[in-house]
């Protein structure tokens, strides 16, 4: 199972890097999100993938053999919330840059050219 998750994370990183090199704003943001999800998968796999054993330890026991680790799961939940907030903020910035500059291509977002006024 870990091999499958590693392959999926590798595919997400490759697809995310491909999208980030496109030179457009929206594919860049979606590529960034894909790489973030790949990092979440890697963190999730580091907590051991077990079937049928919750990450709960009964009172008085020191550990349970084969139980999954709850810390990576908590880290991933936090990363998902932060990643979603980052994506929404970046989408708002991308919309505003398109509204002001009139393009989504990063190479054409030079506001210092003669005749372009930002904020008017």
Buried (B, 14 or more C-beta within 10 A) or exposed (E): EEEEBBEBBEEBBEBBEEBBEBEBBBBBBBBBBBBBBBBBBBBBBEBBEBEEEEBEEEEEEEEBEEBBEEEBBEBBEEBEEEBEEBBEEBBEEBEEBBEBBEBBEEEEBEEEEEEEEEEE
